[in-house]
Structure formats: structure tokens, C-alpha cells
Amino acid sequence: MDHKLQVEILKDLMHQLDTGKNIDVGVQYKIPTDSYANEELAEKEWETMFRNHPQAIGLSGALPEPGSFLTLEDFGAPVLATRDKKGTFRAFLNACRHRATRVATEARGKRTLFTCPFHAWSYSNEGDLVAIPDNDHFGDVDKSCRGLIELPALEHGGLLWVHPQPEGKLDIEGLLGPLANEIASNGFEDLVYVGSKTIDRKLNWKFANDTFGETYHFQKLHKDTLGHIFYGNNTHYEEFGRNHRFTTANIGIDKFRELPESEWQINQGTFVDYHLFPNIQCIWSGDNVSFIRIYPDPENVGRSITQVDFYFSQTAVDAANAADAETKAKSVENVYERTEDSVSTLESIMEVFNSTIEQEDYVMGEYQQIAAASGIAGDALIGRNEPVIHHYHRSYREALGLPPLETIEPPIQTAAE
């Protein structure tokens, strides 16, 4: 990220903290709670935003070297992602061209040859069909025409993109606009994959996305957890088409008041959340990224699956390994009381997702889901201090061709007031 932009964002957040005023975009919106529980709408979302929309599946570090692979089946197509012998990122339908069963069943690993467990047809990590056992029994097959079905795949700025349809288009400039270059400047391609977490809860995928859209709740819901690190009630955000950048201050921002602007670094005083439409939250904290992929359950509008992948700089990984014994000796209950350095360890980051996201935010989402499913909850009210949620839902409705959100007119004040 350009340093001038970092300083601009930090100054804006400091001003909000100094004045005690969060961002105010001057408008409130109503969101129909039925949109979180409507099955017909959920089917349209699935087809439009997942089965037929480009998907970001991770950072480059998910496939660290030639021969690396990973599998996933979160958006309607079983995908086998590989890094071939030239280091090129490739993606294929994870389905044998004989009887369409999986050719790779492990979540990730390193392999140059994939052998179908059913009849042992074998494929290279470039998708070529290279062997058919008992070929004389089976009959002639033109191997050049029966390789794995390749999906459009692109690696850009440290992000891995796949389109679920073989004829789909991947246009990073069209998807991200100027945000593509900003992300590419952050060094994501150098980060190392260190682990994953799956959160499977009874809340609609949009409720899960909303969780990452405001800081109004930090000192209420998270007063005993994340509230020890982040101030809350401060927001800087910028829209990039249907994507946005959302930034909020942690306690580290205060040290910049004593330093020249040339030494200010945004990742030492904030976290930066890149929302990549429709379902990605990419939270960047300098030496680490939490890459959050939120998916609906196509069979259950009231369930979502959040896949979180953790990436760290090699320096941070080495430091965490060196301090592993000391870290384990400390109680996870005290994770929010640790020093600024130790909060950056893998254990602590993962604990944040357990104690804060899963056990606090998503529990609220499950309560919301019950109300939405009742059919009598009416509209949710999104305040002037929650523009990130405004933008997400405006973009979501635009993509589906839905009517715009209704605004709420401010109450008329009398002369006496």
C-alpha cells in the first residue's frame, strides 16, 4: 500500500479517536430480514455468485512449490488446484474422465501424479491423462482428448483465482479495478500458509459477512476479548466497485503520535480488511493475513461454512517456532493481555477466531437467523456509522438485479427541538 495513503488513513482514524466520532455517511438503510431466510433468493445467490462467479481460493502460499496441490468443493464444483513443474498455478475439475469420481481426495499435499482410486486412471499435475490400466481390455482411448477438465485460473498479486465454469472469464482488472494494484503491492505472495480453521454454524452466509462490516459492537460484544486490542467506533473505508477496503485502529496507533510520518506503518496501528465480492474477507495485519472464505449451504439457507486460512511471513513463522514453548505455557484466556508482539503469533490469531468470531459474532448471527426465519422480524436497521454493511448489501442487490435498499428519513424536528 502506498505510504501516502497509509498516513492519510491513520490520520483519519486518529481524528475519529480524538473527537470521539465514528464515520458518519449521513444515511440509514433498511434491510429486509427475509433476505437472510428466503430459499428462492438463496438459489439465485448460489447460481449467480458461486457457481458462475470467479472465486478467490487463497494466497499464493497455499501452493508453495511445484508439485503442491489442494482440493476444495465449496462453490458447487470439486476443484483440484495445482502448481505444475514450471511453477504455474492450474485448476481442474477434480473428476476422473472415466467415471467422474475424485482423482485427489486429500485436502492438500505435494504430488505430480494423481491416480483415480476407482480404476487407477492417472493424470499429471498439468491435467494430462497419462495412463489407463489394462488399456487392451478397456479399448482405445485418445488420451489427448481425455485430460482433466481445466478451469480458468489466474495468480495475481499473491491471490489465487478460479472460475467454476470451464468457459468462464477471469478479468482481475474488471473484478478489482485499482484495488488489484494495491493488493499486489502488499507482498502477499511472500506469505507462508500455516494452517486452517472451519467454522460451520447456523447462520446465513450474509449474516457471516455482516460480522466483518462494523466496529460499533467492539466495546460491547467484545469488551472482554477483541476490545482489549481495538478501540472500536472508528472506521475508514473506500469502495472499489463491489469491493472495499475497511480499516480500524488498534491500540498500537497511539505510538505514531510521537513518531515522524515517515515512520508510520498502517499494519502496526490497524488491521486492513479487503472485502472481495461476494464472499471474501482478507484481513491483513502486516506479517500475517487471515483469508476468510464464506460459503452458503445450497441445501440450507440458514447454514454457512466459513473457511479461514492463515498466512504468515517466514520471519514471523520462525519467531513463533522459537517462542513456541513460552507461548504454550500461557493460558489462552490471557491472549488479549499479551504483549503486542505475542498477539501476532499463530496461536493467538487462531484463538481470536475461536473466542471472538465463532463464539461471539457468529452466536449473534445465529440469534439473528432464528428471528429472520420466523418471518415476522421485519427490517434490520443499518446505521450511519455502518457504511461497510451499506456497501456490501447495495452491491449484493445490484448483482442480483434486486431493488435498491430503502433509506430511512430522519425524524422531523420541531422548532422547539
LOZAFI-199643 format. One line per field, with one value per residue: x, y, z of N, C-alpha, C in turn. Coordinates in steps of 0.1 Angstrom, whole numbers, plus 2048, in hexadecimal, padded with zeros to 3 digits. Layout:
% residues N
n_X X,...
n_Y Y,...
n_Z Z,...
ca_X X,...
ca_Y Y,...
ca_Z Z,...
c_X X,...
c_Y Y,...
c_Z Z,...
END
This chain:
% residues 417
n_X 808,805,81A,812,7F6,7F3,7FA,7E6,7CF,7D4,7D5,7BB,7AE,7B9,7AF,794,795,79E,78A,775,762,753,754,73D,725,70D,6F5,6DB,6D2,6B9,6B8,6A8,6A0,698,6A8,6BD,6B3,6A3,69C,699,6A7,6C0,6C7,6CB,6E1,6F5,6F8,6FF,714,726,728,72B,73E,75D,775,788,7A1,7B6,7D6,7F6,808,7FB,800,81D,834,841,82D,81D,7FC,7D8,7B7,794,771,75D,74D,73A,748,75E,780,7A1,7BE,7DE,802,816,833,841,83B,824,803,7E7,7C5,7AC,78F,788,785,784,788,77D,768,761,767,779,79B,7AE,7AE,7B8,7BB,7D0,7F3,811,817,81D,810,7EF,7DA,7BD,7A8,795,797,7B2,7BA,7D2,7DF,7F2,800,7FB,7E4,7E2,7D8,7E9,7EC,7DA,7D0,7D0,7CB,7C7,7B1,79D,79A,7A1,7AB,7AD,7C5,7CC,7B5,7A8,7B0,7B0,795,79B,79B,796,7B1,7C4,7E0,7E7,7F6,7FC,7E5,7CF,7BA,79C,785,765,75A,762,762,763,76C,789,791,7A5,7A9,78F,781,78D,796,7A9,7B0,7BD,7D9,7E0,7DE,7F1,808,80D,81C,812,818,82E,828,823,811,801,7ED,7CA,7A7,786,766,747,727,705,6FB,6F1,705,709,704,71B,72E,727,731,74B,749,747,751,743,73A,750,759,744,738,751,760,76F,781,78B,789,79D,7B2,7AB,79D,783,764,76F,776,784,77E,77E,76F,771,763,750,75F,771,786,78C,794,7A0,7A9,7C2,7D1,7EB,7ED,7F2,80D,816,813,829,83C,84D,83C,847,84E,837,822,808,800,809,7F9,7DE,7C5,7C1,7A6,79F,783,779,763,74C,74F,766,77B,798,7AF,7C9,7E6,800,819,80A,7ED,7CB,7B7,798,77D,75C,741,720,709,6FC,6E6,6DA,6CD,6D2,6EB,70F,731,750,76F,78F,7AF,7D1,7EC,80F,82C,84D,860,850,845,85C,863,84D,84F,867,85F,84C,84A,848,831,81D,81D,80E,7ED,7D1,7BC,7C7,7CF,7C9,7D5,7F0,811,817,826,823,808,807,80D,807,7F7,7E9,7DB,7CA,7BC,7AD,79B,78C,783,778,76C,75E,752,746,73F,732,720,70E,705,6F7,6E2,6D6,6CF,6BB,6A6,6A3,69A,681,66F,662,671,676,687,6AB,6BF,6D7,6F1,6FD,718,721,72B,739,72A,714,71E,725,70C,6FF,70E,70A,6EF,6ED,6FC,6EB,6D5,6C2,6AA,6B5,6C1,6AC,6AC,6AD,69A,6A4,697,67F,687,679,675,679,68A
n_Y 7F4,816,82E,848,846,835,846,859,84A,842,85B,863,850,856,86F,869,85B,86F,882,873,86A,854,849,859,856,862,856,83D,81B,802,7E0,7C4,7AA,792,78D,77E,766,75C,743,741,757,750,73B,749,759,745,73B,752,760,74D,733,73E,752,763,755,75C,748,747,751,754,745,72E,71B,713,70A,6FB,6DE,6DF,6DC,6E2,6DB,6E3,6E8,6FC,70D,701,6F2,6D8,6DE,6DC,6EA,6F2,6F6,6F6,6E6,6FB,70F,71B,725,711,705,6EC,6D9,6C3,6A7,687,67E,667,65A,66F,672,67E,687,690,68E,698,6B5,6C7,6C8,6B9,6B0,6A1,690,685,66C,65C,64D,63A,62B,62F,641,659,67A,696,6B3,6C7,6C2,6AF,68F,673,657,638,61D,5FB,600,5F2,5E2,5F4,604,619,63B,65D,66D,688,696,692,69D,6AC,6C2,6E3,701,724,736,74C,75D,779,794,786,778,75D,754,744,73A,72B,720,710,720,739,75C,76D,78A,79F,7BB,7C3,7B7,7C2,7DC,7FA,7F0,7D8,7DD,7E9,7D5,7C4,7D1,7CB,7B5,79B,783,779,76E,752,735,729,71B,712,719,70D,71A,711,71A,723,739,750,756,771,77E,776,783,79D,7A0,7A9,7C4,7DB,7F0,7F8,7E6,7DE,7E6,7DD,7C2,7B6,7BD,7B0,7A2,7A6,7C1,7C9,7CE,7DD,7FE,803,812,822,828,824,824,81A,818,801,7FB,7DF,7D7,7DD,7F0,7EE,7FD,7FE,80B,7FF,7FC,801,817,82F,833,840,85B,865,862,86A,870,861,849,83C,81F,80E,7F4,7F1,7FE,7F9,7E1,7D7,7D1,7C1,7BF,7A8,7A5,78A,77F,77F,787,797,79A,7AE,7B1,7BB,7A8,792,782,77B,768,767,754,753,73F,736,71C,709,6F9,702,71E,72A,724,727,724,72C,730,733,73D,740,755,75C,771,765,76C,771,758,749,757,751,735,734,73F,72D,71C,72D,73B,727,723,736,740,73D,74D,765,771,78A,79B,79A,7A4,7BC,7B0,794,791,78E,774,753,742,754,764,750,74A,762,75F,74A,751,76A,76F,756,74F,766,77B,76A,75C,771,774,75C,760,775,767,756,768,773,75D,75A,76A,780,795,7AD,7CA,7CE,7E7,7FC,810,833,831,81A,815,802,7EA,7F5,7F8,7DE,7D1,7E1,7DB,7C0,7BE,7CC,7BB,7A5,7B0,7BB,7D1,7F2,7F8,805,826,837,850,86D,876,890,8AF,8C4,8E8,8EF,8DA
n_Z 800,7F8,808,80E,80D,823,838,835,83B,856,863,860,870,889,88D,88F,8A7,8B9,8B8,8C0,8AF,899,876,861,84A,845,83E,843,83F,837,83A,82D,843,839,823,82C,830,81B,806,7EA,7E1,7EB,7DA,7C2,7CA,7CD,7B3,7A5,7B3,7BB,7AD,794,794,797,7AE,7CA,7D8,7EA,7F7,7E5,7F4,7FB,7E9,7E9,7DA,7BB,7B3,7C9,7D5,7DA,7E5,7E1,7E7,7E9,7DB,7C9,7B5,7B4,7BA,7AE,7B5,7AA,7A9,78F,77F,775,787,783,78B,78A,784,787,780,799,790,783,761,759,76A,779,794,7B2,7AC,7BE,7E0,7F8,80D,808,7FC,7EE,7CE,7AF,79E,79A,7A4,79C,7B5,7AE,795,78F,77B,770,775,76C,77E,76D,762,74E,741,748,74B,747,757,74D,732,71A,71F,725,70E,6F2,6F9,6F3,702,702,700,717,72F,750,757,751,764,763,770,784,790,7A4,7B2,7C9,7CE,7C9,7AF,7A3,78A,78B,775,756,73F,749,751,75B,768,776,778,772,787,79F,79A,7A2,7BB,7B7,7B0,7C8,7DB,7D0,7D7,7F1,7F8,7FB,7ED,7F9,811,828,829,846,854,859,860,865,867,86F,86F,87A,86A,850,833,82D,845,852,842,849,862,860,85B,86A,887,89C,8AF,8BE,8D8,8E7,8E1,8DF,8F6,909,8FB,8DC,8DF,8F0,8E0,8CA,8C3,8BA,8AD,898,876,857,835,812,7F2,7D7,7BC,7C0,7D5,7F3,809,82B,849,86B,88C,8A2,8C3,8BE,8AE,8BB,8C0,8AA,8AD,8B8,8A6,887,868,854,85F,864,863,855,85C,875,886,881,874,852,83E,821,80E,7F7,7DF,7D9,7F3,803,81E,823,839,842,855,855,85B,857,848,84A,838,82F,825,81D,81B,80E,818,800,803,81A,825,83D,847,847,83B,846,83A,846,83E,849,845,848,84A,843,855,86C,870,877,88E,89E,8A1,8AF,8C7,8D0,8E6,8FC,8F5,8F6,911,91C,925,910,916,91D,906,8FB,90C,907,8FC,8E1,8CD,8D2,8CC,8B2,8AC,89E,8AD,8BD,8A9,89E,8B5,8B8,8A3,8AD,8C8,8C3,8A8,8A2,8BB,8C4,8B0,89C,8AB,8B1,897,893,8A5,897,880,888,88E,875,866,871,864,86C,874,867,85C,85D,86B,85F,869,867,86D,862,847,839,839,82C,812,80B,80A,7F7,7E1,7DE,7D9,7C2,7B1,7AF,7A2,7B2,7C2,7CD,7EF,808,815,835,840,853,873,875,883,89B,89F,8BA,8C2
ca_X 800,80D,81C,80A,7E9,7F3,7FA,7D8,7C5,7D8,7D1,7AC,7AA,7BD,7A5,787,797,7A0,77D,76A,757,755,750,72F,722,701,6E9,6D9,6CC,6B2,6BB,69E,6A6,694,6B3,6C6,6AB,69B,6A2,69A,6B2,6CD,6CA,6D0,6EE,6FD,6FB,705,720,730,72A,72E,745,76B,777,796,7A2,7C1,7E2,800,80F,7F3,807,82A,83F,83C,829,813,7EE,7CE,7AA,789,764,755,744,732,750,76A,78B,7AF,7C7,7EC,80D,81D,842,847,837,817,7F7,7DD,7B9,7A5,784,78D,77C,78A,781,778,75B,75E,76A,784,7A8,7B5,7A5,7BE,7B9,7DC,7FF,81A,817,81E,807,7E2,7D4,7AF,7A7,78B,79D,7C0,7BE,7DB,7E0,7FD,7FB,7F7,7D7,7E3,7D6,7F6,7EC,7CE,7D3,7C9,7C5,7C2,7A4,793,798,7A9,7A7,7B6,7C8,7CE,7A8,7A1,7B6,7A7,78F,7A2,793,79E,7B8,7CD,7E7,7EA,7F8,7FC,7D8,7CB,7AC,796,777,760,755,76D,762,762,776,790,796,7A8,7A6,781,77D,792,79A,7B6,7B4,7C7,7E6,7E3,7E0,7FD,813,80E,825,80A,81D,839,823,824,805,804,7E2,7BC,79D,779,75B,73A,71D,6F7,6F7,6F2,713,709,706,729,735,724,739,757,746,746,758,73A,738,75D,75A,738,739,75F,767,778,78A,792,789,7AA,7BC,7A6,795,775,75E,777,776,788,77B,77D,769,777,759,749,768,774,791,787,7A0,79C,7B5,7C5,7D8,7F8,7ED,7F6,81B,81A,812,836,845,84B,833,84F,84F,829,81F,7FA,7FE,80D,7EE,7D1,7C5,7BB,79E,79A,778,779,755,741,74F,774,781,7A7,7B4,7D7,7EB,80E,820,800,7E0,7C1,7B0,78B,774,74F,738,713,706,6F2,6DA,6D4,6CF,6D5,6F8,71A,73E,75A,77D,799,7BD,7DA,7F9,818,839,856,866,846,844,868,862,843,855,871,858,841,849,843,823,815,81C,805,7DF,7CA,7B3,7CF,7D4,7C7,7DE,7FE,818,813,82D,81E,7FB,809,810,7FD,7ED,7E0,7D2,7C0,7B3,7A4,790,784,77C,771,764,755,74B,73F,738,72A,715,704,6FF,6EE,6D6,6CF,6C9,6AE,69C,6A0,692,673,667,65B,67B,676,694,6B6,6C2,6E6,6F3,706,725,723,72B,73F,71F,70C,725,724,6FE,6FB,715,704,6E2,6F0,701,6E0,6CB,6B7,6A7,6BE,6BD,6A4,6B2,6A4,699,6A6,68B,67D,688,671,67C,67D,695
ca_Y 800,823,834,854,841,830,852,85F,842,843,868,863,848,85E,87A,864,858,87B,889,86A,869,84A,84D,85C,858,86A,84E,830,812,7F7,7D3,7BA,79E,787,78A,774,759,759,737,744,761,749,734,753,75D,73A,73A,75F,764,742,72A,745,75F,760,753,75C,73C,747,758,74C,73C,722,712,719,706,6F1,6D2,6E2,6DC,6E3,6D8,6E9,6E6,705,715,6FA,6EB,6D3,6E5,6D8,6F5,6ED,6FE,6EC,6E5,708,718,722,722,70B,700,6E2,6D2,6B7,69C,67E,67E,659,659,67C,672,686,682,693,68E,69F,6C4,6CE,6C0,6BB,6A4,6A4,687,682,65F,65A,641,631,623,633,64A,662,687,69F,6BF,6D0,6BD,6A5,681,66D,649,631,60F,5F1,607,5E9,5DD,5FF,609,625,648,668,674,696,69C,68E,6A3,6B2,6CE,6EE,70C,730,738,757,761,787,79C,77D,772,752,755,73A,73C,71E,71B,70F,72B,746,766,772,798,7A5,7C9,7C5,7B3,7CA,7E9,7FE,7E8,7CD,7E2,7EC,7C8,7BE,7D8,7C7,7A9,78F,777,774,768,744,72E,722,714,715,716,70D,71E,70C,71F,724,746,753,75B,780,782,774,78E,7AA,7A0,7AF,7D0,7E7,7EF,7FD,7DC,7D9,7E8,7D7,7B3,7B1,7C5,7A7,79B,7AF,7CF,7CC,7D1,7E7,808,803,81E,82A,821,82A,81B,81F,80E,7FE,7F4,7D7,7D3,7E9,7EF,7F3,7FE,803,80D,7F8,804,805,824,83A,836,849,869,869,85F,871,868,858,83C,836,813,80B,7E7,7F1,805,7F5,7D7,7DB,7C6,7C2,7B6,7A4,7A1,78C,777,77E,791,795,7A3,7B0,7B8,7BD,79C,787,783,772,768,762,751,750,738,731,70E,70A,6F2,707,72D,72E,71F,72B,71E,736,72A,73D,739,749,756,765,773,75A,771,76F,749,746,75D,74A,728,736,743,724,716,738,73E,71D,723,741,73C,744,757,771,774,798,7A2,798,7B0,7BF,7A6,787,790,78B,766,74B,73D,760,767,745,74B,76D,75A,741,758,776,76D,74B,74E,772,780,761,75A,77B,771,751,766,77C,75E,751,772,775,752,75B,770,78C,79E,7BA,7CF,7D2,7F5,7FE,81E,83C,82D,80C,816,7F6,7E2,7FB,7F6,7D0,7CE,7E8,7D4,7B3,7BF,7CF,7AF,79C,7B7,7BE,7E0,7F8,7F9,811,82E,83B,85F,871,87C,89E,8B6,8D1,8F4,8EE,8D1
ca_Z 800,7F7,816,80F,810,830,841,834,843,864,868,861,87B,895,88E,895,8B5,8C0,8B9,8C5,8A5,88E,869,85F,83C,844,83A,849,836,83B,833,831,849,830,819,832,832,810,7FF,7DB,7E0,7EE,7CE,7B9,7CE,7CA,7A5,7A0,7BA,7BE,7A1,787,797,79B,7BC,7D0,7E0,7F4,7F3,7DE,7FD,7FC,7DF,7EB,7D1,7B1,7B8,7D3,7D1,7E4,7E0,7E8,7E1,7F0,7D2,7BF,7AC,7BA,7B3,7B1,7B2,7AA,7A4,786,780,772,791,77F,792,782,78B,780,786,7A0,78C,779,754,757,770,780,7A3,7B6,7AA,7CA,7EB,803,80D,802,7FD,7E3,7C5,7A0,797,7A2,79F,7A1,7BD,7A9,78B,78E,770,776,76E,770,784,763,75E,743,743,744,74C,749,759,744,726,70F,723,725,701,6EF,6FE,6F0,70F,700,701,723,73B,75A,752,757,768,762,77C,783,79C,7A2,7BE,7D5,7D0,7BF,7AA,79A,785,78C,768,74C,735,750,74E,767,764,783,778,773,794,7AA,797,7A8,7C7,7B3,7B2,7D7,7E1,7CB,7DD,7FF,7FA,7FF,7E7,801,81E,829,82F,853,85A,855,869,85F,870,869,879,876,866,842,830,82E,853,855,83C,850,86E,85D,855,873,893,8A5,8BA,8C4,8E7,8ED,8E0,8E1,900,911,8F1,8D2,8E4,8F7,8D6,8C0,8C9,8B6,8A9,88F,86A,84A,82A,804,7E9,7CA,7B6,7CA,7DF,7FB,814,838,853,879,894,8AE,8CD,8B9,8A6,8C4,8C0,89F,8B1,8BC,89B,87A,85F,84B,865,866,85B,858,862,884,88E,87C,86A,846,839,814,80B,7E9,7DC,7E3,800,808,826,823,844,842,861,853,859,856,842,84C,82C,833,81A,823,811,812,816,7F6,808,827,825,84B,84A,83F,83E,845,839,849,83C,850,83F,850,845,847,862,877,873,87E,89C,8A5,8A4,8BA,8D3,8D1,8F4,905,8F2,8FB,91F,920,924,905,91C,91F,8F9,8F9,915,904,8F5,8D3,8C5,8D3,8C7,8A4,8A9,897,8B7,8C1,89E,89D,8C1,8B5,89B,8B5,8D3,8BF,89D,8A4,8C8,8C7,8A4,895,8B4,8AE,88A,895,8AA,88C,876,88E,88C,866,862,877,85A,872,87A,860,856,865,86A,85E,86D,85F,870,85D,839,833,837,822,805,808,806,7EB,7D6,7DE,7D3,7B4,7A9,7AD,79C,7BC,7C4,7D7,7FD,80C,81F,840,841,861,879,874,88F,89D,8A3,8C8,8C3
c_X 809,80E,814,7FB,7E8,7F2,7EC,7CE,7C8,7D3,7C2,7A8,7AD,7B3,798,789,798,793,772,75F,75B,752,741,72C,714,6F5,6E8,6D1,6C3,6B5,6B0,6A4,6A2,69F,6BD,6BF,6A3,6A2,6A3,6A5,6BF,6D1,6D0,6DE,6F8,702,703,713,72A,732,72E,736,753,76D,786,797,7AD,7CC,7EC,806,807,7F9,815,835,839,839,81E,805,7E5,7C1,79F,77D,75A,74B,73E,73A,75C,777,798,7B8,7D6,7F6,816,82C,848,843,82A,80B,7EC,7D1,7B1,798,78A,784,783,782,77C,769,758,760,776,791,7B1,7AB,7AB,7BB,7C4,7E8,808,81A,817,815,7FB,7DC,7C6,7AE,79E,791,7AC,7C4,7C7,7DD,7EC,7F7,7F9,7EA,7D7,7E0,7E2,7F6,7DD,7D1,7CA,7C3,7C0,7B5,799,790,7A0,7A3,7B2,7B9,7C9,7C0,7A1,7A9,7AC,7A1,795,799,79C,7A4,7C2,7D3,7EB,7EB,7F8,7EF,7D5,7BD,7A8,788,771,75B,761,76E,761,76D,77C,797,799,7A5,797,77B,780,795,7A8,7BA,7BE,7D5,7EA,7E6,7EE,80A,816,817,81E,811,829,835,821,817,808,7F9,7D4,7B3,78F,76F,74E,72F,70F,6F4,6FA,700,714,70A,715,731,733,72D,746,755,745,74E,750,739,745,75D,74D,73A,747,767,771,782,791,792,795,7B4,7B8,79C,786,770,767,778,77B,784,77B,778,771,76D,751,752,76B,780,78B,792,79B,7A9,7B6,7CE,7E6,7F9,7F3,805,81F,819,81F,840,843,843,83A,850,841,827,811,7F8,803,803,7E0,7D1,7BE,7B3,79A,78F,778,76B,755,744,75C,776,790,7AD,7C3,7DC,7FA,815,817,7F4,7D7,7B8,7A3,781,767,746,72B,713,6FA,6E5,6D4,6D7,6D4,6E3,703,727,748,768,787,7A7,7C6,7E8,802,825,842,85D,85D,845,851,868,858,848,85F,86B,84D,83F,843,835,81A,813,812,7F6,7D9,7C1,7BA,7D4,7D3,7CF,7EC,804,814,81A,826,810,7FC,80C,804,7F2,7E3,7D6,7C7,7B6,7A9,798,787,77C,774,767,759,74C,743,737,72E,71E,70A,6FD,6F5,6E1,6CE,6C8,6BC,6A3,699,697,683,66A,660,664,67C,683,69E,6BA,6D2,6E9,6FD,715,729,723,731,733,715,711,723,716,6FA,701,70E,6F7,6E3,6F4,6F5,6D4,6BF,6B5,6B1,6B9,6B5,6AC,6A8,6A5,69B,699,68B,67E,680,67A,681,689,6A2
c_Y 80C,829,840,850,83C,83B,858,857,843,850,869,85C,84F,869,875,860,864,883,880,868,85F,850,84F,85F,85E,863,841,828,807,7EB,7C9,7AE,791,783,780,767,754,74E,73A,74D,75A,741,73D,757,752,73A,746,761,759,738,731,752,75B,75F,754,751,73C,750,74F,742,72F,717,717,716,6FD,6E4,6D3,6E1,6DE,6DF,6E0,6E7,6EF,70D,70E,6F2,6E5,6D8,6DE,6E3,6F0,6F8,6F4,6EE,6F2,713,71F,71C,71D,706,6F7,6DE,6C5,6AB,694,67E,670,659,665,67B,67B,67F,686,695,695,6AE,6CB,6C4,6C3,6AE,6A9,69B,684,676,65D,64D,636,627,626,63A,655,66F,68E,6AB,6CA,6CC,6B3,697,67A,65E,644,623,606,5F7,5FE,5E3,5E8,604,616,632,652,670,683,69D,699,692,6A8,6BF,6DA,6FA,719,733,744,75A,770,78D,793,776,768,753,749,73E,72E,718,71B,71B,739,74F,76B,77F,79F,7B4,7CB,7C1,7BD,7D8,7ED,7F7,7DD,7D1,7E5,7DF,7C2,7C5,7D3,7BB,79D,782,771,76D,759,73F,727,71A,719,712,717,711,71B,710,721,733,748,759,76A,785,780,77F,79B,7AB,7A8,7BE,7DC,7E5,7F5,7F3,7D9,7DA,7E3,7C8,7AE,7B8,7BD,7A0,7A5,7BE,7D3,7D1,7DD,7F1,806,811,828,822,82A,820,822,814,80D,7F5,7EC,7D3,7DF,7E6,7F6,7F2,803,802,803,801,809,812,830,83D,83F,857,86E,867,868,869,85F,84A,836,82A,80F,7FE,7E6,7F8,802,7E6,7DC,7CF,7C9,7B9,7B4,79E,793,787,777,78A,78E,79F,7A3,7B7,7B8,7B0,790,78B,778,772,760,760,74C,74B,734,722,70E,702,6F7,716,732,729,725,725,728,72E,735,737,744,749,760,767,768,75F,76F,760,745,74B,755,73C,729,738,739,720,721,73B,734,71D,72E,73C,744,74E,765,776,783,7A1,7A2,7A5,7B1,7B4,799,786,78C,77C,75E,747,748,763,75D,746,757,767,750,749,764,774,762,74C,75B,777,776,75C,764,779,766,756,76D,773,759,75B,774,769,752,761,77D,796,7AC,7BD,7D0,7E0,7F6,80C,826,838,81F,80C,809,7EC,7E7,7F6,7E7,7CC,7D5,7E0,7C6,7B4,7C3,7C3,7A5,7A3,7BA,7CD,7E5,7F7,806,819,832,84A,863,877,88B,8A5,8C2,8DC,8F4,8E5,8D7
c_Z 800,805,818,813,81F,83A,841,83C,852,86A,869,86D,888,897,894,8A4,8BE,8C2,8BF,8BC,89A,881,868,851,83A,83F,841,83F,83D,833,837,837,841,826,81F,834,826,807,7F0,7D9,7E2,7E1,7C3,7BD,7CA,7BC,7A0,7A6,7BD,7B2,795,78A,79B,7AA,7C0,7DA,7EA,7EF,7EC,7E7,7FF,7F3,7DF,7E1,7C6,7B7,7C3,7CD,7DD,7DD,7E8,7E0,7E7,7E8,7C6,7B5,7B4,7B3,7B8,7AC,7B3,7A6,79C,787,77D,77C,78E,787,788,78A,782,787,78C,79D,781,76C,750,75C,77A,78F,7A5,7B2,7B6,7D5,7F8,801,806,804,7F2,7DB,7B7,798,7A0,79B,7A5,7A9,7B8,7A0,787,781,776,76E,774,777,77A,75C,753,748,73E,745,74E,74B,750,738,71B,712,721,717,6FF,6F4,6F9,6FC,70D,701,70E,730,744,754,759,759,766,770,77A,790,79A,7B0,7CB,7D7,7C5,7BC,7A1,796,785,77F,75E,742,73C,74E,75B,763,771,783,779,780,79F,7A7,79D,7B4,7C3,7B5,7C0,7DE,7DD,7D1,7EB,802,7FE,7F9,7EF,80E,81D,82F,83B,859,855,861,862,86A,869,873,872,873,857,83F,830,83C,857,84F,844,85C,86C,857,85E,880,89F,8B1,8C1,8D3,8EE,8ED,8E4,8EC,908,907,8E8,8D6,8EC,8ED,8CD,8C7,8C6,8B3,8A1,882,85F,83F,81D,7FC,7DC,7C3,7C1,7D5,7E8,804,820,842,860,881,89F,8B7,8C8,8B2,8AE,8C3,8B4,8A2,8B5,8B1,88F,871,856,851,868,85D,85F,85F,870,88C,88A,877,85E,841,82B,811,7FC,7E6,7D5,7F1,807,812,828,82D,845,84E,860,850,858,84F,846,840,82E,827,820,818,816,811,80C,7F9,814,828,833,850,841,844,83C,845,83C,847,842,848,847,847,84A,854,86E,87A,87B,88D,8A4,8AA,8AF,8C7,8D7,8E0,8FD,902,8F7,90A,924,91D,918,90A,91D,911,8F6,902,911,8FD,8E7,8CA,8C6,8CD,8B8,8A1,8A4,8A1,8BB,8B6,89D,8A9,8BF,8AD,8A3,8BF,8CE,8B4,89F,8B0,8CC,8BB,89E,89E,8B2,8A1,88B,89B,89F,882,87B,88C,87E,861,867,86D,860,877,873,85B,860,862,86A,85F,864,862,86B,84E,832,830,82C,814,801,803,7F9,7DF,7D4,7D6,7C4,7AB,7A6,7A6,7A5,7BD,7CF,7E5,7FF,817,82A,841,850,866,877,881,890,8A0,8B1,8CA,8BE
END
